[in-house]
Amino acid sequence: MIPEIAVEELAKKLKSQDQFILLDVRELDELDRAKITDTRLEVAPMSRLAREGVKMLSESASKKDAAILVLCHHGNRSAQVTGWLARQGWTNVFNVRGGIDEYARKIDRSVGMY
């Protein structure tokens, strides 16, 4: 079972001062279409993760106890990455269920949709 959070929970976290990483695993061209702007956002396209593994993660995301919320378009790729990170030993990683599409539909259309 993949640990998940709802987009409503993500919205609350984004308004907080909580320390976490919002790891967007979409491809770079997708970021031009829709993007959450936040200082905690880090981009790690799934294609690069597949090629380079965890070594392409930032120093903060490389810490296995880091709070990481994984985001993609609809929640499928991010669920795969969340499960993969958990199998690699990450202990505080969650998939954002529904992805940025659901976030835009339910929380903030200004992030963009595609």
DSSP file (Angstrom, degrees, kcal/mol; ACC not computed):
  #  RESIDUE AA STRUCTURE BP1 BP2  ACC     N-H-->O    O-->H-N    N-H-->O    O-->H-N    TCO  KAPPA ALPHA  PHI   PSI    X-CA   Y-CA   Z-CA
    1    1 A M              0   0    0      0, 0.0     0, 0.0     0, 0.0     0, 0.0   0.000 360.0 360.0 360.0 130.4    0.0    0.0    0.0
    2    2 A I        -     0   0    0      1,-0.0     2,-0.2    92,-0.0    92,-0.1  -0.742 360.0-122.2 -87.7 125.5    1.4    3.4   -1.0
    3    3 A P        -     0   0    0      0, 0.0    92,-2.9     0, 0.0     2,-0.3  -0.491  41.7-178.8 -67.1 136.2    1.1    6.1    1.6
    4    4 A E  E     -a   95   0A   0     90,-0.3     2,-0.3    -2,-0.2    92,-0.2  -0.902  24.8-156.9-135.2 159.5   -1.0    9.0    0.3
    5    5 A I  E     -a   96   0A   0     90,-2.6    92,-2.4    -2,-0.3     2,-0.1  -0.968  27.1-117.8-129.8 153.3   -2.3   12.5    1.1
    6    6 A A     >  -     0   0    0     -2,-0.3     4,-1.9    90,-0.2     3,-0.5  -0.456  27.8-111.3 -82.9 160.3   -5.2   14.3   -0.4
    7    7 A V  H  > S+     0   0    0     90,-0.4     4,-2.5     1,-0.2     5,-0.1   0.810 118.7  60.8 -63.3 -28.9   -4.8   17.6   -2.3
    8    8 A E  H  > S+     0   0    0      2,-0.2     4,-1.7     1,-0.2    -1,-0.2   0.892 104.9  47.9 -64.2 -38.5   -6.7   19.3    0.5
    9    9 A E  H  > S+     0   0    0     -3,-0.5     4,-2.3     2,-0.2    -2,-0.2   0.895 110.0  52.5 -67.3 -40.0   -4.0   18.2    2.9
   10   10 A L  H  X S+     0   0    0     -4,-1.9     4,-2.7     1,-0.2    -2,-0.2   0.923 106.7  53.3 -59.9 -44.2   -1.4   19.4    0.5
   11   11 A A  H  X S+     0   0    0     -4,-2.5     4,-1.3     1,-0.2    -1,-0.2   0.903 109.4  48.2 -59.2 -42.1   -3.1   22.8    0.4
   12   12 A K  H  X S+     0   0    0     -4,-1.7     4,-0.7     1,-0.2     3,-0.3   0.914 112.0  49.4 -63.9 -42.7   -3.0   23.1    4.2
   13   13 A K  H >< S+     0   0    0     -4,-2.3     3,-0.9     1,-0.2     5,-0.3   0.892 106.8  55.1 -64.7 -39.3    0.7   22.1    4.2
   14   14 A L  H 3< S+     0   0    0     -4,-2.7    -1,-0.2     1,-0.3    -2,-0.2   0.806 108.2  49.4 -64.9 -28.3    1.5   24.7    1.6
   15   15 A K  H 3< S+     0   0    0     -4,-1.3    -1,-0.3    -3,-0.3    -2,-0.2   0.615 105.1  76.9 -82.7 -13.1   -0.1   27.4    3.7
   16   16 A S  S << S-     0   0    0     -3,-0.9    -3,-0.0    -4,-0.7     0, 0.0  -0.260  85.5-122.1 -89.6 177.1    1.9   26.2    6.8
   17   17 A Q        +     0   0    0     -2,-0.1    -3,-0.1     2,-0.1    -4,-0.1   0.209  63.6 141.3 -99.6  11.4    5.5   26.7    7.8
   18   18 A D        -     0   0    0     -5,-0.3     2,-0.6     1,-0.1    -2,-0.0  -0.190  55.4-121.1 -56.1 143.8    6.0   23.0    7.9
   19   19 A Q        +     0   0    0      2,-0.0     2,-0.3    21,-0.0    48,-0.2  -0.811  57.7 123.8 -89.0 119.3    9.3   21.6    6.6
   20   20 A F        -     0   0    0     -2,-0.6     2,-0.5    46,-0.1    48,-0.2  -0.960  55.0-114.6-161.1 169.2    8.8   19.2    3.7
   21   21 A I  E     -b   68   0A   0     46,-2.7    48,-3.2    -2,-0.3     2,-0.9  -0.970  13.4-152.8-114.4 127.0    9.8   18.7    0.1
   22   22 A L  E     -bc  69  41A   0     18,-2.4    20,-2.8    -2,-0.5     2,-0.9  -0.868  20.5-161.7 -95.4 101.6    7.2   18.8   -2.6
   23   23 A L  E     -bc  70  42A   0     46,-2.4    48,-2.8    -2,-0.9     2,-0.6  -0.767   4.0-161.9 -94.8 106.0    8.9   16.5   -5.1
   24   24 A D  E     -bc  71  43A   0     18,-3.0    20,-2.7    -2,-0.9    48,-0.2  -0.785   9.3-177.5 -90.0 118.1    7.4   17.0   -8.6
   25   25 A V        +     0   0    0     46,-2.8    21,-2.6    -2,-0.6    22,-0.2   0.226  42.3 116.7-103.0  13.6    8.3   14.0  -10.8
   26   26 A R  S    S-     0   0    0     45,-0.3    18,-0.1    19,-0.2     2,-0.1  -0.337  75.0 -92.3 -75.0 164.5    6.7   15.3  -14.0
   27   27 A E    >>  -     0   0    0     18,-0.1     3,-1.3     1,-0.1     4,-1.0  -0.393  37.7-107.6 -75.5 156.6    8.8   16.0  -17.1
   28   28 A L  H >> S+     0   0    0      1,-0.3     4,-0.7     2,-0.2     3,-0.5   0.832 117.4  57.0 -58.1 -37.2   10.2   19.6  -17.6
   29   29 A D  H 34 S+     0   0    0      1,-0.2     4,-0.4     2,-0.2     3,-0.4   0.794 102.1  57.7 -66.4 -25.3    7.8   20.4  -20.5
   30   30 A E  H X> S+     0   0    0     -3,-1.3     4,-1.6     1,-0.2     3,-1.1   0.809  95.5  63.8 -72.5 -29.0    4.8   19.6  -18.2
   31   31 A L  H << S+     0   0    0     -4,-1.0    -1,-0.2    -3,-0.5    -2,-0.2   0.794  94.7  60.8 -65.4 -27.0    6.0   22.2  -15.7
   32   32 A D  T 3< S+     0   0    0     -4,-0.7    -1,-0.3    -3,-0.4    -2,-0.2   0.757 107.8  45.2 -68.6 -23.6    5.4   24.9  -18.3
   33   33 A R  T <4 S+     0   0    0     -3,-1.1     2,-0.3    -4,-0.4    80,-0.3   0.815 129.6   2.6 -90.5 -34.1    1.7   23.9  -18.4
   34   34 A A     <  +     0   0    0     -4,-1.6     2,-0.3    78,-0.1    -1,-0.3  -0.960  68.0 162.7-157.2 133.7    1.0   23.6  -14.6
   35   35 A K        -     0   0    0     76,-2.1     2,-0.5    -2,-0.3    -4,-0.0  -0.965  32.2-136.0-158.1 136.4    3.1   24.3  -11.6
   36   36 A I        -     0   0    0     -2,-0.3     2,-0.7     2,-0.1    -2,-0.0  -0.825  27.1-142.8 -88.1 127.4    2.7   24.9   -7.9
   37   37 A T        +     0   0    0     -2,-0.5     2,-0.3     3,-0.0    -2,-0.0  -0.841  44.2 130.4 -96.8 116.4    5.0   27.8   -6.9
   38   38 A D    >   -     0   0    0     -2,-0.7     3,-1.8   -16,-0.1   -16,-0.1  -0.957  62.8-122.3-162.4 144.7    6.5   27.2   -3.4
   39   39 A T  T 3  S+     0   0    0     -2,-0.3    -1,-0.0     1,-0.3    -2,-0.0   0.712 111.9  60.7 -65.8 -18.6   10.0   27.3   -2.0
   40   40 A R  T 3  S+     0   0    0    -26,-0.1   -18,-2.4   -19,-0.1     2,-0.3   0.460  80.3 113.1 -87.7  -0.7    9.7   23.7   -0.9
   41   41 A L  E <   +c   22   0A   0     -3,-1.8     2,-0.4   -20,-0.2   -18,-0.2  -0.553  41.3 178.8 -74.8 131.2    9.2   22.5   -4.5
   42   42 A E  E     -c   23   0A   0    -20,-2.8   -18,-3.0    -2,-0.3     2,-0.5  -0.992  19.0-140.4-129.3 142.3   11.9   20.4   -6.0
   43   43 A V  E     +c   24   0A   0     -2,-0.4   -18,-0.2   -20,-0.2   -20,-0.1  -0.891  28.8 160.1-107.8 127.4   11.8   18.9   -9.5
   44   44 A A        -     0   0    0    -20,-2.7     5,-0.1    -2,-0.5   -17,-0.1  -0.686  32.3-142.7-143.4  84.1   13.0   15.4  -10.2
   45   45 A P    >>  -     0   0    0      0, 0.0     4,-2.3     0, 0.0     3,-0.7  -0.169  15.4-127.4 -52.8 138.0   11.6   14.1  -13.5
   46   46 A M  H 3> S+     0   0    0    -21,-2.6     4,-2.5     1,-0.3     5,-0.2   0.839 108.6  59.7 -56.9 -35.0   10.7   10.4  -13.3
   47   47 A S  H 3> S+     0   0    0    -22,-0.2     4,-1.6     1,-0.2    -1,-0.3   0.898 108.0  44.8 -62.7 -39.1   12.7    9.8  -16.5
   48   48 A R  H <>>S+     0   0    0     -3,-0.7     4,-3.6     2,-0.2     5,-0.5   0.896 111.0  53.1 -70.8 -39.9   15.9   11.1  -14.7
   49   49 A L  H  X5S+     0   0    0     -4,-2.3     4,-2.1     1,-0.2    -2,-0.2   0.904 108.6  51.0 -59.8 -39.8   15.1    9.2  -11.6
   50   50 A A  H  <5S+     0   0    0     -4,-2.5    -1,-0.2    -5,-0.2    -2,-0.2   0.886 118.8  37.0 -64.7 -38.6   14.9    6.0  -13.7
   51   51 A R  H  <5S+     0   0    0     -4,-1.6    -2,-0.2    -5,-0.2    -1,-0.2   0.915 131.7  24.4 -78.4 -45.1   18.2    6.7  -15.4
   52   52 A E  H ><5S-     0   0    0     -4,-3.6     3,-0.8     1,-0.2    -3,-0.2   0.592  90.5-152.8-104.0 -14.3   20.2    8.1  -12.5
   53   53 A G  G ><< -     0   0    0     -4,-2.1     3,-1.8    -5,-0.5    -1,-0.2  -0.248  58.2 -28.2  70.5-162.2   18.5    6.7   -9.4
   54   54 A V  G >  S+     0   0    0      1,-0.3     3,-1.8     2,-0.2    -1,-0.2   0.653 121.5  80.6 -66.7 -15.7   18.5    8.4   -6.0
   55   55 A K  G <  S+     0   0    0     -3,-0.8    -1,-0.3     1,-0.3    -2,-0.1   0.708  85.4  61.2 -65.7 -16.6   21.9   10.2   -6.7
   56   56 A M  G <  S+     0   0    0     -3,-1.8    -1,-0.3    -7,-0.1    -2,-0.2   0.533  84.3 101.6 -87.0  -4.1   20.0   12.8   -8.7
   57   57 A L  S <  S-     0   0    0     -3,-1.8     5,-0.1    -4,-0.1   -13,-0.0  -0.424  83.1-101.1 -73.5 153.6   17.9   13.8   -5.6
   58   58 A S     >  -     0   0    0     -2,-0.1     4,-1.4     1,-0.1    -1,-0.1  -0.184  35.8-102.7 -65.3 166.9   18.9   17.0   -3.8
   59   59 A E  T  4 S+     0   0    0      1,-0.2     4,-0.5     2,-0.2     3,-0.2   0.913 123.3  48.1 -59.2 -43.4   20.9   16.7   -0.6
   60   60 A S  T >4 S+     0   0    0      1,-0.2     3,-0.9     2,-0.2    -1,-0.2   0.894 112.1  48.1 -67.6 -38.8   17.8   17.4    1.5
   61   61 A A  T 34 S+     0   0    0      1,-0.2    -1,-0.2     4,-0.1    -2,-0.2   0.691 100.9  68.0 -73.8 -17.4   15.6   14.8   -0.4
   62   62 A S  T 3< S+     0   0    0     -4,-1.4     2,-0.5    -3,-0.2    -1,-0.2   0.653  74.7  99.9 -76.3 -14.5   18.4   12.3   -0.1
   63   63 A K  S X  S-     0   0    0     -3,-0.9     3,-2.2    -4,-0.5    -3,-0.0  -0.620  72.9-143.0 -74.6 122.3   17.9   12.1    3.7
   64   64 A K  T 3  S+     0   0    0     -2,-0.5    27,-2.7     1,-0.3    28,-0.5   0.617  98.4  50.0 -68.3 -11.7   15.8    9.0    4.2
   65   65 A D  T 3  S+     0   0    0     25,-0.2    -1,-0.3    26,-0.2    -2,-0.1   0.341  82.2 125.3-104.0   6.6   13.8   10.6    7.0
   66   66 A A    <   -     0   0    0     -3,-2.2     2,-0.7    -6,-0.1    26,-0.4  -0.364  69.7-115.7 -63.7 141.1   12.9   13.7    5.0
   67   67 A A        +     0   0    0    -48,-0.2   -46,-2.7    24,-0.1     2,-0.4  -0.723  44.5 179.1 -77.9 114.5    9.2   14.5    4.7
   68   68 A I  E     -bd  21  93A   0     24,-2.4    26,-2.7    -2,-0.7     2,-0.6  -0.980  21.5-166.7-127.4 126.2    8.6   14.2    1.0
   69   69 A L  E     -bd  22  94A   0    -48,-3.2   -46,-2.4    -2,-0.4     2,-0.4  -0.963  19.8-148.3-109.2 118.7    5.3   14.7   -0.8
   70   70 A V  E     -bd  23  95A   0     24,-3.3    26,-2.7    -2,-0.6     2,-0.4  -0.760  17.4-174.1 -98.9 131.1    5.5   13.3   -4.4
   71   71 A L  E     +b   24   0A   0    -48,-2.8   -46,-2.8    -2,-0.4   -45,-0.3  -0.938  14.4 151.7-127.5 141.3    3.5   15.0   -7.1
   72   72 A C        -     0   0    0     -2,-0.4    28,-2.9    24,-0.3    29,-0.3  -0.672  59.4 -73.1-142.1-156.2    2.8   14.3  -10.8
   73   73 A H  S    S-     0   0    0     26,-0.2    28,-2.4    -2,-0.2    29,-0.4   0.968 120.3  -2.3 -73.0 -54.3   -0.1   15.0  -13.2
   74   74 A H  S    S-     0   0    0     25,-0.2    24,-0.6    26,-0.2    25,-0.2   0.456 103.3 -98.0-119.3  -5.0   -2.7   12.5  -12.0
   75   75 A G  S  > S+     0   0    0     23,-0.3     4,-0.9    22,-0.2    24,-0.1   0.403  96.5 101.8 103.7  -2.3   -1.0   10.6   -9.2
   76   76 A N  H  > S+     0   0    0      2,-0.2     4,-1.8     3,-0.1     5,-0.1   0.955  85.5  38.5 -80.8 -53.0    0.1    7.5  -11.1
   77   77 A R  H  > S+     0   0    0      1,-0.2     4,-2.5     2,-0.2     5,-0.2   0.906 116.6  53.2 -63.4 -40.3    3.8    8.3  -11.6
   78   78 A S  H  > S+     0   0    0      1,-0.2     4,-2.8     2,-0.2    -1,-0.2   0.862 106.0  53.5 -65.1 -34.0    4.1    9.9   -8.2
   79   79 A A  H  X S+     0   0    0     -4,-0.9     4,-2.5     2,-0.2    -1,-0.2   0.909 109.3  49.2 -64.4 -40.6    2.6    6.7   -6.7
   80   80 A Q  H  X S+     0   0    0     -4,-1.8     4,-2.3     2,-0.2    -2,-0.2   0.926 113.8  45.1 -62.8 -44.8    5.3    4.7   -8.5
   81   81 A V  H  X S+     0   0    0     -4,-2.5     4,-3.0     2,-0.2     5,-0.2   0.901 111.6  52.9 -67.6 -40.5    8.1    7.0   -7.2
   82   82 A T  H  X S+     0   0    0     -4,-2.8     4,-2.4     1,-0.2    -2,-0.2   0.939 112.1  45.2 -58.7 -47.9    6.7    7.0   -3.7
   83   83 A G  H  X S+     0   0    0     -4,-2.5     4,-2.2     2,-0.2    -2,-0.2   0.896 113.0  51.0 -62.5 -40.8    6.7    3.2   -3.6
   84   84 A W  H  X S+     0   0    0     -4,-2.3     4,-1.2     2,-0.2    -2,-0.2   0.927 110.9  47.5 -63.2 -46.2   10.2    3.1   -5.1
   85   85 A L  H  <>S+     0   0    0     -4,-3.0     5,-2.4     1,-0.2     4,-0.4   0.914 110.7  52.2 -62.4 -42.0   11.5    5.5   -2.5
   86   86 A A  H ><5S+     0   0    0     -4,-2.4     3,-1.3     1,-0.2    -1,-0.2   0.906 108.4  50.7 -60.6 -40.9    9.8    3.6    0.3
   87   87 A R  H 3<5S+     0   0    0     -4,-2.2    -1,-0.2     1,-0.3    -2,-0.2   0.758 106.1  56.8 -68.1 -22.9   11.5    0.4   -1.0
   88   88 A Q  T 3<5S-     0   0    0     -4,-1.2    -1,-0.3    -3,-0.4    -2,-0.2   0.492 131.6 -92.1 -84.9  -4.1   14.8    2.2   -1.0
   89   89 A G  T < 5S+     0   0    0     -3,-1.3    -3,-0.2    -4,-0.4     2,-0.2   0.442  74.6 146.4 111.2   0.7   14.4    3.0    2.7
   90   90 A W      < -     0   0    0     -5,-2.4    -1,-0.3    -6,-0.1     3,-0.2  -0.521  24.5-172.3 -69.7 136.9   12.6    6.4    2.8
   91   91 A T  S    S+     0   0    0    -27,-2.7   -26,-0.2    -2,-0.2    -1,-0.1   0.512  71.7  45.3-111.8  -6.9   10.3    6.5    5.8
   92   92 A N  S    S+     0   0    0    -28,-0.5   -24,-2.4   -26,-0.4     2,-0.4  -0.341  77.7 127.6-136.4  52.0    8.3    9.7    5.5
   93   93 A V  E     - d   0  68A   0     -3,-0.2     2,-0.4   -26,-0.2   -24,-0.2  -0.924  30.9-176.9-119.8 136.4    7.2    9.8    1.8
   94   94 A F  E     - d   0  69A   0    -26,-2.7   -24,-3.3    -2,-0.4     2,-0.3  -0.988  23.4-128.9-137.4 140.5    3.7   10.3    0.5
   95   95 A N  E     -ad   4  70A   0    -92,-2.9   -90,-2.6    -2,-0.4     2,-1.0  -0.681  24.0-128.5 -81.7 137.5    2.0   10.3   -2.9
   96   96 A V  E >   -a    5   0A   0    -26,-2.7     3,-1.8    -2,-0.3   -24,-0.3  -0.796  31.9-132.4 -86.5 102.9   -0.3   13.3   -3.6
   97   97 A R  T 3  S+     0   0    0    -92,-2.4   -90,-0.4    -2,-1.0   -22,-0.2  -0.339  85.8  12.8 -61.0 127.2   -3.4   11.5   -4.7
   98   98 A G  T 3> S-     0   0    0    -24,-0.6     4,-1.8    -2,-0.1     3,-0.4   0.235 102.2-134.8  90.1 -13.6   -4.9   12.9   -7.9
   99   99 A G  H <>  -     0   0    0     -3,-1.8     4,-2.0     1,-0.2   -26,-0.2   0.004  50.3 -38.0  64.2-166.3   -1.8   14.9   -8.7
  100  100 A I  H  > S+     0   0    0    -28,-2.9     4,-2.6     1,-0.2    -1,-0.2   0.765 134.0  63.8 -67.4 -24.9   -1.6   18.5   -9.8
  101  101 A D  H  > S+     0   0    0    -28,-2.4     4,-2.3    -3,-0.4    -1,-0.2   0.950 107.2  40.8 -63.4 -48.4   -4.7   18.0  -12.0
  102  102 A E  H  X S+     0   0    0     -4,-1.8     4,-2.7   -29,-0.4     5,-0.4   0.875 113.3  55.3 -67.9 -36.0   -6.9   17.3   -8.9
  103  103 A Y  H  X>S+     0   0    0     -4,-2.0     4,-2.8     1,-0.2     5,-1.9   0.935 110.4  45.5 -59.7 -46.1   -5.1   20.1   -7.0
  104  104 A A  H  <5S+     0   0    0     -4,-2.6    -2,-0.2     3,-0.2    -1,-0.2   0.908 115.5  46.9 -64.5 -42.0   -6.0   22.6   -9.8
  105  105 A R  H  <5S+     0   0    0     -4,-2.3    -2,-0.2    -5,-0.2    -1,-0.2   0.891 126.8  25.1 -68.2 -39.9   -9.6   21.3  -10.0
  106  106 A K  H  <5S+     0   0    0     -4,-2.7    -2,-0.2    -5,-0.1    -3,-0.2   0.752 135.4  17.7 -98.4 -26.7  -10.3   21.3   -6.3
  107  107 A I  T  <5S+     0   0    0     -4,-2.8     2,-0.3    -5,-0.4    -3,-0.2   0.830 125.1   2.0-116.6 -53.2   -7.9   23.9   -4.8
  108  108 A D    > < -     0   0    0     -5,-1.9     3,-1.5     1,-0.1     4,-0.2  -0.784  41.8-174.1-152.9  97.7   -6.3   26.4   -7.2
  109  109 A R  G >  S+     0   0    0     -2,-0.3     3,-1.8     1,-0.3    -5,-0.1   0.715  80.2  78.5 -64.4 -20.7   -7.0   26.6  -10.9
  110  110 A S  G 3  S+     0   0    0      1,-0.3    -1,-0.3    -6,-0.1   -75,-0.1   0.671  77.2  71.9 -67.5 -14.4   -4.3   29.3  -11.3
  111  111 A V  G <  S-     0   0    0     -3,-1.5   -76,-2.1     1,-0.2    -1,-0.3   0.726 110.3-115.6 -70.6 -18.6   -1.6   26.6  -11.1
  112  112 A G    <   -     0   0    0     -3,-1.8     2,-0.3   -78,-0.2    -1,-0.2  -0.075  24.3-128.5 102.4 157.0   -2.7   25.6  -14.6
  113  113 A M              0   0    0    -80,-0.3   -12,-0.1     1,-0.1    -4,-0.0  -0.981 360.0 360.0-141.1 151.1   -4.3   22.5  -16.2
  114  114 A Y              0   0    0     -2,-0.3    -1,-0.1   -41,-0.1   -80,-0.1   0.270 360.0 360.0-153.3 360.0   -3.6   20.3  -19.1
